[in-house]
């Protein structure tokens, strides 16, 4: 039984509070994933990163950071940190979103 090799890399991109940050995040994510031969996750990870960075811009007044980490040869973890100290309420407790967003939903 052979061992599975998991890629070991992580990137953090620090972004200013700027409306262009989402575009920079998309371009950077594409370049990073392609440089590691990860073409498969690009179509899912790119709009996800864009949405998270856009939310950070919209709901905070400071910088944010895009974090990328290889989880497997074809999987990447995408996260965004922002300067807002308050955590958003759980989805089920948010009166504006009483049901989970469908998988094909945007926003």
N, C-alpha and C positions, 0 to 999 in steps of 0.2 A: 504494500500500500504506500503510494508516494505522498509526500507532503505537498500541500497547496501553498504556493508562495503568494503572499498578500503584498501588494505594493505599499511602500512606506514613504509617503510624502504629504506635506501639508503646506498650504499657502494662506497668508492673511494679507488682504489688500485694504489699506486704510484710505477712506474716502472722506472728503470734506462735505459739509452740508451744502450741496449744490445740486440743482435739478439735472445736471448731466451725469451724476454719479451712476445711475442705473445703466446708461450706455457704456460707461467705462467698465462697470462690473461685467456686463455681457461680453464685451471684447476680451477682457482679461480671462474670464472663465473659458471662453472658446480656445484662446491661445494655450492656456495651461493644460486643458484636457487633451487637446490635439498634440501638444508636445510630449504627452505621456501615452500617446496612442489610444486614447479613450474617446473614440468618435461616437460610440453608441449613446452614452448618457448626455451628449451635448443638447439634443433636441428637447429633453426634459429639464435638464439643469439650467439651461440658459434663461427660459422664461421664469423659472422659479427664482433664480438669483435676481433677476430684474424686478420682480414683484416684491421680494423682501427688501431690496435696497430702496425701491420707491416708497414702500411703507415706512422705512426708517426715516427717509427725507420728510415725508408727510407728517409723521407723528412725533418727531423729535426736533430739537433746535440745534443739534450739534453734529459732530462727525459720526460716521459709522464704519464698520469693518466687515468685509466679505471674507468668510472663512471657507476654505476648500480642503478636504481631506480624503485621500484614497481609502476606500474601505475594502475593495477587491479589484481585480483586473478590469471589471466593467461597472463598478459602483463608486460613486463619490458622495460624500456628505457635504451639503451646502448649508451654511448658517450665516446669519447676519447679527452683529452686535450693534446696538445704537446707544445714544447718550441718554435716552429717556429712562428715568429711574423707576417708573411705574410699569408693572407687568400688565398686559391686556387681560381683561376678564376671560374666563373659559368660554368657549364657543357656546355651550349650552346655557350660560348665564347671560349672554348678550341678547337683549331684546330685539336688536336689529337683525340678528341672524338666528332665528329659532331652530333652524335645521342645518345640518352640515351641508356645505357646498358640494354639488355633484362633482364627480371626477372631471367632467368636461367643463366645469365652471371656471370663470376668470374673475379675479378680483378678490 
